[in-house]
């Protein structure tokens, strides 16, 4: 078979195995060391446990404008995806401050905040939203690591075979 056929066959086999094992290719780039991954999972779990209250705070204050910005931006661009980011920025510039103002006014009506407390509360909302976004990415990555660890314990031969195919494909393409 020609080089092109070999590349296509390897590529198809790699895609099949990735889907079957439900694994992210970036995890295969790291060498598997059981002690390291257990330690990483331990620290990731500890971080997730400690940081969850900040995540919940950020989620409560930013979820609605985050989702509304996405939905309204998609409607505003009417299928012209190259304008999505511009529309999202413009809509977000309106929705987020309105949302933060609403939360601040509700909190003030309940707790009778001073101007400094209102300011600090207002400032905390966007930062907690950024934190919540990155925290959700961290959760996803931790779950991927846990799945990879499970695969390395229960499907070691398949994972190693997949790595071998990827290396073979790299060798063919780069030679």
N, C-alpha and C positions, 0 to 999 in steps of 0.2 A: 504493500500500500504506500501511497505517496505521503509526504510529510503533512500535507494538508488534511488528508484522511486520518492520519494518526492524531493530529492536533484536535480535529473535530471529535474523534472517538474519545480521547482523553477528557476533553472538555465536557462532553455529554455525560460521561461516567462520573466526573467530579460533581457536576450539577445534580445528578441523580443521588449520589451519596450525601451531598450537603442537605438536600431536601429530605431524604430518608432519615438521616440522623438529626435533622432539625438543628443544625449548628451554624454559627457564624464563621466565615472563613478567617476573620482576623484572629480568632482564638487559636487556630491551628498554627499560626506563625510563632507562638510562644512554645518553648519546650516545657513539657509536662513534668512538674516536680511536685509530688503529692504534699510534702511538708509546706512548701511555699503557698500552694493554692489553698490549703486548709487555713494557714495563717492569714492569707488575704481575705478569705471568706469570714473568718472570725472578726477581723478588724472592720470589714465592710458591714457585717451584721451589727457590731457594736455602734458604728457610726449611724447606721440606719435607725437603730433604737433610740439613740440620743437625739438625733436631728429630726425625728418624726414630728414633734410639736411645731417646730418652725415650718416644716413642710405643710402641715395642716393649716397653719396661720396664713401662709402664702397662697395656698390653694383656695381657701375661703375668700380671700381678698382679690384674687386675680383670675379665677376660673371663668367667670361669666364674661368679662371683657376679652379674655383670650379666645374663647370659643366664638363669641359674637364677631370679633374682628375677622376671624377666619371665614365664617359664614357670609358676612357682609362683603368681604373682599372678593370672594368667589362670585357673588351675585353682581358686584359692581363691574368686574372685568368681563363678564359675559363670554368666558372661554378664551380670552386673550391672556394666556398665562404670563407673558412677559411684563404685564402691568400689575401682577399680583402684589409684589413687594411694595410698590408705590402706593397702591390702594390700601394695603394693610397698615402701612405707616400713617397715612392720613386718617384712616378710621381709628386706629389706635391712639393717635394724638387727641382725639375727641373722647373716645370711650373710657380710656383709663383715668384721666383726670375727673370726669363726671362720676365714675365709679368710686374713686377715692374720696371725692367731695361728699358723696352720698354716705359712705361709711363713716367719714369723719363727723358729719352732722348727726347721724344716728347715735354714734358713740357719745357725742357732746350732749345730746338730749337725755341720754341715760345717765352718764357719769359726770356731767357738768365740768368739762375739761377746761384747763387754762389754755391760753394761746400757745404756750410752750409745749404742753402735752398734745395739743392738736397738731402742731408742727411735727413733733417727733412721731406721732402716729401716722401722719401723712407720709413722712419720709420712709417709715418702716415698710409701707405697703409695696412700693416697687422693688425694694431690695428683697423682701420676702418672696415676691413673685419670681424674681431671677433665681433665688435659692431653690424654690419649689421646682422650677423647670430643670435645673441641674440635678437636683435630688432625684427626680423621676428618671433621668438618664442613668444615674448611679444605681438605682433599683434594677433597672433593665440590665445593666452590665453585670451586676451581682448575680442575677438570675441566670444569665448566660454562662458565667463562670461555674455556677453550681451545676448546671446542665452538662457542661463540658467535663467537670469532675466525675459526674455520674457516668457519662459515656466512657471516660478513660478507665473506669472501674469495671464496667459491664460490657463494653463493646470495643475493647482495646485494639483487637486485630483490625476491625473495620476502620477505626480512626487512624491507625498507623498506615493502613493501605491507602486511605484517602490522602494522607500526607505524602506518601510515596508517589502517588499519581500527580499531585500538585508539583512536586519537585521534578518529576519526569517532564511534565508540561513546560515548566520554566526552563529546563535544560534544552528542550527542543526549540522553543521559541527564541531563546537568547543565543543559540549557537549559530 
